[in-house]
Structure formats: C-alpha cells, structure tokens
Amino acid sequence: MTTTLDEFRRRLPAAVGNVPFVEEESAFVHRDGERGWRIGIAPAPRFKAGLMELERYRLDFGFEGYSEREIEEFMARFELHFRRGGG
C-alpha cells in the first residue's frame, strides 16, 4: 500500500467501521469477545518514479471468529476507504 503511516492511521478508523482498536507493535488490533482482527503493517521498498519517491507498506490481515462473508465485507469497506484515483 502506498501511503504514509500518519495517513494510514488517519483513515483506518472509518475503514474498519469505527470499531475500537489499539496500535500494538507493528499492528492494529481489535478484540470483541471471541472475535477479532489484526492488521500487521511493515515498511516495504519505496515506490520511485523519476524524482518522486513514495512510502509503501505491506499489510497482513488476520481474522478470528468472523464468517467468510463478514471478512469479504470488511475487506470491501477497507479497500473503499483506501482507494485512490489514478490518471
């Protein structure tokens, strides 16, 4: 994902449906009883195009106690909030 860490933190609440989460060492974590998710985040090589250089991160999603449909809905909402136009 091409973004800054500050921008990721700013957009994340809406992208996860405004549920409470905590930032732990290199991850964002939500727990609700027997259910929860974890988004691991790690720096990736910067994207370079000419003189332009952009931060990138690798995301790793983990879910516990969610149905396949709930995971698909989560990912669709997440992608919608981080989608960027090109052109």
Distance bins in CASP14 RR format, pairs under 12 A and 6 or more apart:
PFRMAT RR
TARGET T0000
AUTHOR 0000-0000-0000
RMODE 2
METHOD distances of the structure
MODEL  1
1 7 0 0 0 0 1 0 0 0 0 0 0
1 8 1 0 0 1 0 0 0 0 0 0 0
1 11 0 0 0 0 0 1 0 0 0 0 0
1 12 0 0 0 0 0 1 0 0 0 0 0
1 15 0 0 0 0 0 1 0 0 0 0 0
1 39 0 0 0 0 0 1 0 0 0 0 0
1 40 0 0 0 0 0 1 0 0 0 0 0
1 41 0 0 0 0 1 0 0 0 0 0 0
1 42 0 0 0 0 0 1 0 0 0 0 0
1 43 0 0 0 0 0 1 0 0 0 0 0
1 44 0 0 0 0 1 0 0 0 0 0 0
1 47 0 0 0 0 0 1 0 0 0 0 0
1 54 0 0 0 0 0 1 0 0 0 0 0
1 55 0 0 0 0 1 0 0 0 0 0 0
1 56 1 0 0 1 0 0 0 0 0 0 0
1 57 1 0 1 0 0 0 0 0 0 0 0
1 58 1 0 0 1 0 0 0 0 0 0 0
1 59 1 0 1 0 0 0 0 0 0 0 0
1 60 0 0 0 0 0 1 0 0 0 0 0
1 61 0 0 0 0 0 1 0 0 0 0 0
1 78 0 0 0 0 0 1 0 0 0 0 0
1 79 0 0 0 0 0 1 0 0 0 0 0
1 81 0 0 0 0 0 1 0 0 0 0 0
1 82 1 0 0 1 0 0 0 0 0 0 0
1 83 0 0 0 0 0 1 0 0 0 0 0
1 84 0 0 0 0 1 0 0 0 0 0 0
2 8 0 0 0 0 0 1 0 0 0 0 0
2 43 0 0 0 0 0 1 0 0 0 0 0
2 44 0 0 0 0 1 0 0 0 0 0 0
2 45 0 0 0 0 0 1 0 0 0 0 0
2 46 0 0 0 0 1 0 0 0 0 0 0
2 47 1 0 1 0 0 0 0 0 0 0 0
2 48 0 0 0 0 0 1 0 0 0 0 0
2 49 0 0 0 0 0 1 0 0 0 0 0
2 52 0 0 0 0 0 1 0 0 0 0 0
2 53 0 0 0 0 0 1 0 0 0 0 0
2 54 1 0 1 0 0 0 0 0 0 0 0
2 55 1 0 0 1 0 0 0 0 0 0 0
2 56 1 0 1 0 0 0 0 0 0 0 0
2 57 0 0 0 0 1 0 0 0 0 0 0
2 58 0 0 0 0 0 1 0 0 0 0 0
2 59 0 0 0 0 0 1 0 0 0 0 0
2 82 0 0 0 0 1 0 0 0 0 0 0
2 83 0 0 0 0 0 1 0 0 0 0 0
2 84 1 0 0 1 0 0 0 0 0 0 0
2 85 0 0 0 0 0 1 0 0 0 0 0
2 86 0 0 0 0 0 1 0 0 0 0 0
3 9 0 0 0 0 1 0 0 0 0 0 0
3 10 0 0 0 0 1 0 0 0 0 0 0
3 11 1 0 0 1 0 0 0 0 0 0 0
3 12 0 0 0 0 0 1 0 0 0 0 0
3 15 0 0 0 0 0 1 0 0 0 0 0
3 41 0 0 0 0 0 1 0 0 0 0 0
3 43 0 0 0 0 0 1 0 0 0 0 0
3 44 0 0 0 0 0 1 0 0 0 0 0
3 46 0 0 0 0 0 1 0 0 0 0 0
3 47 0 0 0 0 0 1 0 0 0 0 0
3 54 0 0 0 0 1 0 0 0 0 0 0
3 55 1 0 0 1 0 0 0 0 0 0 0
3 56 1 0 0 1 0 0 0 0 0 0 0
3 57 1 0 0 1 0 0 0 0 0 0 0
3 58 0 0 0 0 0 1 0 0 0 0 0
3 59 0 0 0 0 0 1 0 0 0 0 0
3 81 0 0 0 0 0 1 0 0 0 0 0
3 82 1 0 0 1 0 0 0 0 0 0 0
3 83 0 0 0 0 0 1 0 0 0 0 0
3 84 0 0 0 0 1 0 0 0 0 0 0
4 10 0 0 0 0 1 0 0 0 0 0 0
4 11 0 0 0 0 0 1 0 0 0 0 0
4 41 0 0 0 0 0 1 0 0 0 0 0
4 43 0 0 0 0 0 1 0 0 0 0 0
4 46 0 0 0 0 0 1 0 0 0 0 0
4 53 0 0 0 0 0 1 0 0 0 0 0
4 54 0 0 0 0 1 0 0 0 0 0 0
4 55 1 0 1 0 0 0 0 0 0 0 0
4 56 0 0 0 0 1 0 0 0 0 0 0
4 57 0 0 0 0 1 0 0 0 0 0 0
5 11 0 0 0 0 0 1 0 0 0 0 0
5 12 0 0 0 0 0 1 0 0 0 0 0
5 23 0 0 0 0 0 1 0 0 0 0 0
5 26 0 0 0 0 0 1 0 0 0 0 0
5 28 0 0 0 0 0 1 0 0 0 0 0
5 41 1 0 0 1 0 0 0 0 0 0 0
5 42 0 0 0 0 0 1 0 0 0 0 0
5 43 0 0 0 0 1 0 0 0 0 0 0
5 44 0 0 0 0 0 1 0 0 0 0 0
5 55 1 0 0 1 0 0 0 0 0 0 0
5 56 0 0 0 0 0 1 0 0 0 0 0
5 57 1 0 0 1 0 0 0 0 0 0 0
5 59 0 0 0 0 0 1 0 0 0 0 0
6 12 0 0 0 0 0 1 0 0 0 0 0
6 55 0 0 0 0 1 0 0 0 0 0 0
6 57 0 0 0 0 0 1 0 0 0 0 0
7 15 0 0 0 0 0 1 0 0 0 0 0
7 54 0 0 0 0 0 1 0 0 0 0 0
7 55 0 0 0 0 1 0 0 0 0 0 0
7 56 0 0 0 0 0 1 0 0 0 0 0
7 57 0 0 0 0 0 1 0 0 0 0 0
7 81 0 0 0 0 0 1 0 0 0 0 0
7 82 0 0 0 0 1 0 0 0 0 0 0
7 84 0 0 0 0 0 1 0 0 0 0 0
8 14 0 0 0 0 0 1 0 0 0 0 0
8 15 0 0 0 0 1 0 0 0 0 0 0
8 16 0 0 0 0 0 1 0 0 0 0 0
8 23 0 0 0 0 0 1 0 0 0 0 0
8 28 0 0 0 0 1 0 0 0 0 0 0
8 39 0 0 0 0 1 0 0 0 0 0 0
8 40 0 0 0 0 0 1 0 0 0 0 0
8 41 1 0 0 1 0 0 0 0 0 0 0
8 42 0 0 0 0 0 1 0 0 0 0 0
8 43 0 0 0 0 0 1 0 0 0 0 0
8 55 0 0 0 0 1 0 0 0 0 0 0
8 56 0 0 0 0 0 1 0 0 0 0 0
8 57 1 0 0 1 0 0 0 0 0 0 0
8 58 0 0 0 0 0 1 0 0 0 0 0
8 59 0 0 0 0 1 0 0 0 0 0 0
8 78 0 0 0 0 0 1 0 0 0 0 0
8 81 0 0 0 0 0 1 0 0 0 0 0
8 82 0 0 0 0 1 0 0 0 0 0 0
9 15 0 0 0 0 0 1 0 0 0 0 0
9 16 0 0 0 0 0 1 0 0 0 0 0
9 21 0 0 0 0 0 1 0 0 0 0 0
9 23 1 0 0 1 0 0 0 0 0 0 0
9 28 0 0 0 0 1 0 0 0 0 0 0
9 39 0 0 0 0 0 1 0 0 0 0 0
9 41 0 0 0 0 1 0 0 0 0 0 0
9 57 0 0 0 0 0 1 0 0 0 0 0
10 81 0 0 0 0 0 1 0 0 0 0 0
10 82 0 0 0 0 0 1 0 0 0 0 0
11 17 0 0 0 0 0 1 0 0 0 0 0
11 18 0 0 0 0 0 1 0 0 0 0 0
11 28 0 0 0 0 0 1 0 0 0 0 0
11 77 0 0 0 0 0 1 0 0 0 0 0
11 78 0 0 0 0 1 0 0 0 0 0 0
11 79 0 0 0 0 0 1 0 0 0 0 0
11 80 0 0 0 0 0 1 0 0 0 0 0
11 81 1 0 1 0 0 0 0 0 0 0 0
11 82 1 0 0 1 0 0 0 0 0 0 0
11 83 0 0 0 0 0 1 0 0 0 0 0
11 84 0 0 0 0 0 1 0 0 0 0 0
12 18 0 0 0 0 1 0 0 0 0 0 0
12 19 0 0 0 0 0 1 0 0 0 0 0
12 20 0 0 0 0 0 1 0 0 0 0 0
12 21 1 0 0 1 0 0 0 0 0 0 0
12 22 0 0 0 0 0 1 0 0 0 0 0
12 23 0 0 0 0 1 0 0 0 0 0 0
12 27 0 0 0 0 0 1 0 0 0 0 0
12 28 1 0 0 1 0 0 0 0 0 0 0
12 29 0 0 0 0 0 1 0 0 0 0 0
12 30 0 0 0 0 0 1 0 0 0 0 0
12 37 0 0 0 0 0 1 0 0 0 0 0
12 39 1 0 0 1 0 0 0 0 0 0 0
12 40 0 0 0 0 0 1 0 0 0 0 0
12 41 0 0 0 0 1 0 0 0 0 0 0
12 57 0 0 0 0 0 1 0 0 0 0 0
12 59 0 0 0 0 0 1 0 0 0 0 0
12 77 0 0 0 0 0 1 0 0 0 0 0
12 78 0 0 0 0 1 0 0 0 0 0 0
12 81 0 0 0 0 1 0 0 0 0 0 0
12 82 0 0 0 0 1 0 0 0 0 0 0
13 19 0 0 0 0 1 0 0 0 0 0 0
13 20 0 0 0 0 1 0 0 0 0 0 0
13 21 1 0 0 1 0 0 0 0 0 0 0
13 23 0 0 0 0 0 1 0 0 0 0 0
13 28 0 0 0 0 1 0 0 0 0 0 0
13 30 0 0 0 0 0 1 0 0 0 0 0
13 77 0 0 0 0 0 1 0 0 0 0 0
13 78 0 0 0 0 0 1 0 0 0 0 0
13 81 0 0 0 0 1 0 0 0 0 0 0
14 77 0 0 0 0 1 0 0 0 0 0 0
14 78 0 0 0 0 1 0 0 0 0 0 0
14 80 0 0 0 0 1 0 0 0 0 0 0
14 81 1 0 1 0 0 0 0 0 0 0 0
14 82 0 0 0 0 1 0 0 0 0 0 0
15 21 0 0 0 0 0 1 0 0 0 0 0
15 28 0 0 0 0 0 1 0 0 0 0 0
15 30 0 0 0 0 0 1 0 0 0 0 0
15 37 0 0 0 0 0 1 0 0 0 0 0
15 39 0 0 0 0 1 0 0 0 0 0 0
15 59 0 0 0 0 0 1 0 0 0 0 0
15 61 0 0 0 0 0 1 0 0 0 0 0
15 74 0 0 0 0 1 0 0 0 0 0 0
15 75 0 0 0 0 0 1 0 0 0 0 0
15 76 0 0 0 0 0 1 0 0 0 0 0
15 77 1 0 0 1 0 0 0 0 0 0 0
15 78 1 0 1 0 0 0 0 0 0 0 0
15 79 0 0 0 0 1 0 0 0 0 0 0
15 80 1 0 0 1 0 0 0 0 0 0 0
15 81 1 1 0 0 0 0 0 0 0 0 0
15 82 1 0 0 1 0 0 0 0 0 0 0
15 83 0 0 0 0 0 1 0 0 0 0 0
16 28 1 0 0 1 0 0 0 0 0 0 0
16 29 0 0 0 0 0 1 0 0 0 0 0
16 30 1 0 0 1 0 0 0 0 0 0 0
16 32 0 0 0 0 0 1 0 0 0 0 0
16 36 0 0 0 0 0 1 0 0 0 0 0
16 37 1 0 0 1 0 0 0 0 0 0 0
16 38 0 0 0 0 0 1 0 0 0 0 0
16 39 0 0 0 0 1 0 0 0 0 0 0
16 61 0 0 0 0 0 1 0 0 0 0 0
16 63 0 0 0 0 0 1 0 0 0 0 0
16 73 0 0 0 0 0 1 0 0 0 0 0
16 74 1 0 0 1 0 0 0 0 0 0 0
16 75 0 0 0 0 0 1 0 0 0 0 0
16 77 1 0 0 1 0 0 0 0 0 0 0
16 78 1 0 0 1 0 0 0 0 0 0 0
16 79 0 0 0 0 0 1 0 0 0 0 0
16 80 0 0 0 0 0 1 0 0 0 0 0
16 81 0 0 0 0 1 0 0 0 0 0 0
16 82 0 0 0 0 0 1 0 0 0 0 0
17 30 0 0 0 0 1 0 0 0 0 0 0
17 37 0 0 0 0 0 1 0 0 0 0 0
17 73 0 0 0 0 0 1 0 0 0 0 0
17 74 0 0 0 0 1 0 0 0 0 0 0
17 76 0 0 0 0 0 1 0 0 0 0 0
17 77 1 0 0 1 0 0 0 0 0 0 0
17 78 0 0 0 0 1 0 0 0 0 0 0
17 80 0 0 0 0 0 1 0 0 0 0 0
17 81 0 0 0 0 1 0 0 0 0 0 0
18 30 0 0 0 0 0 1 0 0 0 0 0
18 77 0 0 0 0 0 1 0 0 0 0 0
18 81 0 0 0 0 0 1 0 0 0 0 0
19 28 0 0 0 0 0 1 0 0 0 0 0
19 29 0 0 0 0 0 1 0 0 0 0 0
19 30 1 0 1 0 0 0 0 0 0 0 0
19 31 0 0 0 0 1 0 0 0 0 0 0
19 32 1 0 0 1 0 0 0 0 0 0 0
19 35 0 0 0 0 0 1 0 0 0 0 0
19 36 0 0 0 0 1 0 0 0 0 0 0
19 37 0 0 0 0 1 0 0 0 0 0 0
19 74 0 0 0 0 0 1 0 0 0 0 0
19 77 0 0 0 0 0 1 0 0 0 0 0
20 28 0 0 0 0 0 1 0 0 0 0 0
20 29 0 0 0 0 0 1 0 0 0 0 0
20 30 1 0 0 1 0 0 0 0 0 0 0
20 31 0 0 0 0 1 0 0 0 0 0 0
20 32 0 0 0 0 1 0 0 0 0 0 0
20 36 0 0 0 0 0 1 0 0 0 0 0
20 37 0 0 0 0 0 1 0 0 0 0 0
21 27 0 0 0 0 1 0 0 0 0 0 0
21 28 1 0 1 0 0 0 0 0 0 0 0
21 29 1 0 1 0 0 0 0 0 0 0 0
21 30 1 0 1 0 0 0 0 0 0 0 0
21 31 0 0 0 0 1 0 0 0 0 0 0
21 32 0 0 0 0 0 1 0 0 0 0 0
21 36 0 0 0 0 1 0 0 0 0 0 0
21 37 0 0 0 0 1 0 0 0 0 0 0
21 38 0 0 0 0 1 0 0 0 0 0 0
21 39 0 0 0 0 1 0 0 0 0 0 0
21 40 0 0 0 0 0 1 0 0 0 0 0
22 28 1 0 0 1 0 0 0 0 0 0 0
22 29 1 0 1 0 0 0 0 0 0 0 0
22 30 1 0 0 1 0 0 0 0 0 0 0
22 31 0 0 0 0 1 0 0 0 0 0 0
22 36 0 0 0 0 0 1 0 0 0 0 0
22 37 0 0 0 0 0 1 0 0 0 0 0
22 38 0 0 0 0 0 1 0 0 0 0 0
22 39 0 0 0 0 0 1 0 0 0 0 0
23 29 1 0 0 1 0 0 0 0 0 0 0
23 30 0 0 0 0 0 1 0 0 0 0 0
23 38 0 0 0 0 0 1 0 0 0 0 0
23 39 0 0 0 0 1 0 0 0 0 0 0
23 40 0 0 0 0 0 1 0 0 0 0 0
23 41 0 0 0 0 1 0 0 0 0 0 0
24 30 0 0 0 0 0 1 0 0 0 0 0
24 31 0 0 0 0 0 1 0 0 0 0 0
24 38 0 0 0 0 1 0 0 0 0 0 0
24 39 0 0 0 0 0 1 0 0 0 0 0
24 40 0 0 0 0 1 0 0 0 0 0 0
24 41 0 0 0 0 0 1 0 0 0 0 0
25 38 0 0 0 0 0 1 0 0 0 0 0
25 40 0 0 0 0 1 0 0 0 0 0 0
25 41 0 0 0 0 0 1 0 0 0 0 0
25 42 0 0 0 0 0 1 0 0 0 0 0
26 38 0 0 0 0 0 1 0 0 0 0 0
26 39 0 0 0 0 1 0 0 0 0 0 0
26 40 1 0 0 1 0 0 0 0 0 0 0
26 41 1 0 1 0 0 0 0 0 0 0 0
26 42 1 0 0 1 0 0 0 0 0 0 0
26 43 0 0 0 0 1 0 0 0 0 0 0
26 57 0 0 0 0 0 1 0 0 0 0 0
26 58 0 0 0 0 0 1 0 0 0 0 0
26 59 0 0 0 0 0 1 0 0 0 0 0
26 60 0 0 0 0 1 0 0 0 0 0 0
27 37 0 0 0 0 0 1 0 0 0 0 0
27 38 1 0 1 0 0 0 0 0 0 0 0
27 39 1 0 0 1 0 0 0 0 0 0 0
27 40 1 0 1 0 0 0 0 0 0 0 0
27 41 1 0 0 1 0 0 0 0 0 0 0
27 42 0 0 0 0 1 0 0 0 0 0 0
27 57 0 0 0 0 0 1 0 0 0 0 0
27 59 0 0 0 0 1 0 0 0 0 0 0
27 60 0 0 0 0 1 0 0 0 0 0 0
27 61 0 0 0 0 0 1 0 0 0 0 0
27 62 0 0 0 0 1 0 0 0 0 0 0
28 36 0 0 0 0 0 1 0 0 0 0 0
28 37 0 0 0 0 1 0 0 0 0 0 0
28 38 1 0 0 1 0 0 0 0 0 0 0
28 39 1 0 1 0 0 0 0 0 0 0 0
28 40 1 0 0 1 0 0 0 0 0 0 0
28 41 1 0 0 1 0 0 0 0 0 0 0
28 57 0 0 0 0 0 1 0 0 0 0 0
28 59 0 0 0 0 1 0 0 0 0 0 0
28 60 0 0 0 0 0 1 0 0 0 0 0
28 61 0 0 0 0 0 1 0 0 0 0 0
28 62 0 0 0 0 0 1 0 0 0 0 0
28 78 0 0 0 0 0 1 0 0 0 0 0
29 35 0 0 0 0 0 1 0 0 0 0 0
29 36 1 0 0 1 0 0 0 0 0 0 0
29 37 1 0 0 1 0 0 0 0 0 0 0
29 38 1 0 1 0 0 0 0 0 0 0 0
29 39 1 0 0 1 0 0 0 0 0 0 0
29 40 0 0 0 0 1 0 0 0 0 0 0
29 41 0 0 0 0 0 1 0 0 0 0 0
29 61 0 0 0 0 0 1 0 0 0 0 0
29 62 0 0 0 0 1 0 0 0 0 0 0
29 63 0 0 0 0 0 1 0 0 0 0 0
29 64 0 0 0 0 0 1 0 0 0 0 0
30 36 1 0 1 0 0 0 0 0 0 0 0
30 37 1 0 1 0 0 0 0 0 0 0 0
30 38 1 0 0 1 0 0 0 0 0 0 0
30 39 0 0 0 0 1 0 0 0 0 0 0
30 61 0 0 0 0 0 1 0 0 0 0 0
30 62 0 0 0 0 0 1 0 0 0 0 0
30 63 0 0 0 0 1 0 0 0 0 0 0
30 64 0 0 0 0 0 1 0 0 0 0 0
30 65 0 0 0 0 0 1 0 0 0 0 0
30 66 0 0 0 0 0 1 0 0 0 0 0
30 74 0 0 0 0 0 1 0 0 0 0 0
31 37 0 0 0 0 1 0 0 0 0 0 0
31 38 0 0 0 0 1 0 0 0 0 0 0
31 63 0 0 0 0 0 1 0 0 0 0 0
31 64 0 0 0 0 1 0 0 0 0 0 0
31 65 0 0 0 0 0 1 0 0 0 0 0
32 63 0 0 0 0 0 1 0 0 0 0 0
32 64 0 0 0 0 0 1 0 0 0 0 0
32 65 0 0 0 0 1 0 0 0 0 0 0
32 66 0 0 0 0 0 1 0 0 0 0 0
32 70 0 0 0 0 0 1 0 0 0 0 0
33 64 0 0 0 0 1 0 0 0 0 0 0
33 65 0 0 0 0 1 0 0 0 0 0 0
34 63 0 0 0 0 0 1 0 0 0 0 0
34 64 1 0 0 1 0 0 0 0 0 0 0
34 65 1 0 0 1 0 0 0 0 0 0 0
34 66 0 0 0 0 0 1 0 0 0 0 0
35 62 0 0 0 0 0 1 0 0 0 0 0
35 63 0 0 0 0 1 0 0 0 0 0 0
35 64 1 0 0 1 0 0 0 0 0 0 0
35 65 1 0 1 0 0 0 0 0 0 0 0
35 66 1 0 0 1 0 0 0 0 0 0 0
35 67 0 0 0 0 0 1 0 0 0 0 0
35 70 0 0 0 0 1 0 0 0 0 0 0
35 71 0 0 0 0 0 1 0 0 0 0 0
35 74 0 0 0 0 0 1 0 0 0 0 0
36 61 0 0 0 0 0 1 0 0 0 0 0
36 62 0 0 0 0 1 0 0 0 0 0 0
36 63 1 0 0 1 0 0 0 0 0 0 0
36 64 1 0 1 0 0 0 0 0 0 0 0
36 65 1 0 0 1 0 0 0 0 0 0 0
36 66 1 0 0 1 0 0 0 0 0 0 0
36 70 0 0 0 0 0 1 0 0 0 0 0
36 71 0 0 0 0 0 1 0 0 0 0 0
36 74 0 0 0 0 0 1 0 0 0 0 0
37 59 0 0 0 0 0 1 0 0 0 0 0
37 60 0 0 0 0 0 1 0 0 0 0 0
37 61 1 0 0 1 0 0 0 0 0 0 0
37 62 1 0 1 0 0 0 0 0 0 0 0
37 63 1 0 1 0 0 0 0 0 0 0 0
37 64 1 0 0 1 0 0 0 0 0 0 0
37 65 0 0 0 0 1 0 0 0 0 0 0
37 66 1 0 0 1 0 0 0 0 0 0 0
37 70 0 0 0 0 1 0 0 0 0 0 0
37 71 0 0 0 0 1 0 0 0 0 0 0
37 74 1 0 0 1 0 0 0 0 0 0 0
37 75 0 0 0 0 0 1 0 0 0 0 0
37 78 0 0 0 0 1 0 0 0 0 0 0
38 59 0 0 0 0 0 1 0 0 0 0 0
38 60 1 0 0 1 0 0 0 0 0 0 0
38 61 1 0 0 1 0 0 0 0 0 0 0
38 62 1 0 1 0 0 0 0 0 0 0 0
38 63 1 0 0 1 0 0 0 0 0 0 0
38 64 0 0 0 0 1 0 0 0 0 0 0
38 66 0 0 0 0 0 1 0 0 0 0 0
39 57 0 0 0 0 0 1 0 0 0 0 0
39 58 0 0 0 0 0 1 0 0 0 0 0
39 59 1 0 1 0 0 0 0 0 0 0 0
39 60 1 0 0 1 0 0 0 0 0 0 0
39 61 1 0 1 0 0 0 0 0 0 0 0
39 62 1 0 0 1 0 0 0 0 0 0 0
39 63 0 0 0 0 0 1 0 0 0 0 0
39 74 0 0 0 0 0 1 0 0 0 0 0
39 75 0 0 0 0 0 1 0 0 0 0 0
39 78 0 0 0 0 1 0 0 0 0 0 0
39 82 0 0 0 0 0 1 0 0 0 0 0
40 57 0 0 0 0 1 0 0 0 0 0 0
40 58 0 0 0 0 1 0 0 0 0 0 0
40 59 1 0 0 1 0 0 0 0 0 0 0
40 60 1 0 1 0 0 0 0 0 0 0 0
40 61 1 0 0 1 0 0 0 0 0 0 0
40 62 0 0 0 0 1 0 0 0 0 0 0
41 55 0 0 0 0 0 1 0 0 0 0 0
41 56 0 0 0 0 0 1 0 0 0 0 0
41 57 1 0 1 0 0 0 0 0 0 0 0
41 58 1 0 0 1 0 0 0 0 0 0 0
41 59 1 0 1 0 0 0 0 0 0 0 0
41 60 1 0 0 1 0 0 0 0 0 0 0
41 61 0 0 0 0 0 1 0 0 0 0 0
42 55 0 0 0 0 0 1 0 0 0 0 0
42 56 0 0 0 0 0 1 0 0 0 0 0
42 57 1 0 0 1 0 0 0 0 0 0 0
42 58 1 0 1 0 0 0 0 0 0 0 0
42 59 0 0 0 0 1 0 0 0 0 0 0
42 60 1 0 0 1 0 0 0 0 0 0 0
43 55 1 0 0 1 0 0 0 0 0 0 0
43 56 1 0 0 1 0 0 0 0 0 0 0
43 57 1 0 0 1 0 0 0 0 0 0 0
43 58 1 0 0 1 0 0 0 0 0 0 0
43 59 0 0 0 0 0 1 0 0 0 0 0
44 54 0 0 0 0 0 1 0 0 0 0 0
44 55 0 0 0 0 1 0 0 0 0 0 0
44 56 1 0 1 0 0 0 0 0 0 0 0
44 57 1 0 1 0 0 0 0 0 0 0 0
44 58 1 0 1 0 0 0 0 0 0 0 0
44 59 0 0 0 0 1 0 0 0 0 0 0
44 60 0 0 0 0 0 1 0 0 0 0 0
45 53 0 0 0 0 0 1 0 0 0 0 0
45 54 0 0 0 0 0 1 0 0 0 0 0
45 55 0 0 0 0 0 1 0 0 0 0 0
45 56 1 0 0 1 0 0 0 0 0 0 0
45 57 0 0 0 0 0 1 0 0 0 0 0
45 58 0 0 0 0 1 0 0 0 0 0 0
46 52 0 0 0 0 1 0 0 0 0 0 0
46 53 1 0 1 0 0 0 0 0 0 0 0
46 54 1 0 0 1 0 0 0 0 0 0 0
46 55 1 0 0 1 0 0 0 0 0 0 0
46 56 1 0 0 1 0 0 0 0 0 0 0
46 57 0 0 0 0 0 1 0 0 0 0 0
47 53 1 0 0 1 0 0 0 0 0 0 0
47 54 1 0 1 0 0 0 0 0 0 0 0
47 55 0 0 0 0 1 0 0 0 0 0 0
47 56 1 0 1 0 0 0 0 0 0 0 0
47 57 0 0 0 0 0 1 0 0 0 0 0
48 54 1 0 0 1 0 0 0 0 0 0 0
48 55 0 0 0 0 0 1 0 0 0 0 0
48 56 0 0 0 0 0 1 0 0 0 0 0
54 84 0 0 0 0 0 1 0 0 0 0 0
57 82 0 0 0 0 0 1 0 0 0 0 0
59 75 0 0 0 0 0 1 0 0 0 0 0
59 78 0 0 0 0 1 0 0 0 0 0 0
59 79 0 0 0 0 0 1 0 0 0 0 0
59 82 0 0 0 0 1 0 0 0 0 0 0
61 71 0 0 0 0 1 0 0 0 0 0 0
61 72 0 0 0 0 0 1 0 0 0 0 0
61 74 0 0 0 0 1 0 0 0 0 0 0
61 75 1 0 0 1 0 0 0 0 0 0 0
61 78 0 0 0 0 1 0 0 0 0 0 0
61 79 0 0 0 0 0 1 0 0 0 0 0
62 71 0 0 0 0 1 0 0 0 0 0 0
62 74 0 0 0 0 0 1 0 0 0 0 0
62 75 0 0 0 0 0 1 0 0 0 0 0
63 69 0 0 0 0 0 1 0 0 0 0 0
63 70 1 0 0 1 0 0 0 0 0 0 0
63 71 1 0 1 0 0 0 0 0 0 0 0
63 72 0 0 0 0 0 1 0 0 0 0 0
63 73 0 0 0 0 0 1 0 0 0 0 0
63 74 1 0 0 1 0 0 0 0 0 0 0
63 75 0 0 0 0 1 0 0 0 0 0 0
63 78 0 0 0 0 0 1 0 0 0 0 0
64 70 0 0 0 0 0 1 0 0 0 0 0
64 71 0 0 0 0 0 1 0 0 0 0 0
65 71 0 0 0 0 1 0 0 0 0 0 0
65 74 0 0 0 0 0 1 0 0 0 0 0
66 72 0 0 0 0 1 0 0 0 0 0 0
66 73 0 0 0 0 1 0 0 0 0 0 0
66 74 1 0 0 1 0 0 0 0 0 0 0
66 75 0 0 0 0 0 1 0 0 0 0 0
67 73 0 0 0 0 1 0 0 0 0 0 0
67 74 0 0 0 0 0 1 0 0 0 0 0
68 74 0 0 0 0 0 1 0 0 0 0 0
68 75 0 0 0 0 0 1 0 0 0 0 0
69 75 0 0 0 0 0 1 0 0 0 0 0
69 76 0 0 0 0 0 1 0 0 0 0 0
70 76 0 0 0 0 0 1 0 0 0 0 0
70 77 0 0 0 0 0 1 0 0 0 0 0
71 77 0 0 0 0 0 1 0 0 0 0 0
71 78 0 0 0 0 0 1 0 0 0 0 0
72 78 0 0 0 0 0 1 0 0 0 0 0
72 79 0 0 0 0 0 1 0 0 0 0 0
73 79 0 0 0 0 0 1 0 0 0 0 0
73 80 0 0 0 0 0 1 0 0 0 0 0
74 80 0 0 0 0 0 1 0 0 0 0 0
74 81 0 0 0 0 0 1 0 0 0 0 0
75 81 0 0 0 0 0 1 0 0 0 0 0
75 82 0 0 0 0 0 1 0 0 0 0 0
76 82 0 0 0 0 0 1 0 0 0 0 0
76 83 0 0 0 0 0 1 0 0 0 0 0
77 83 0 0 0 0 0 1 0 0 0 0 0
END
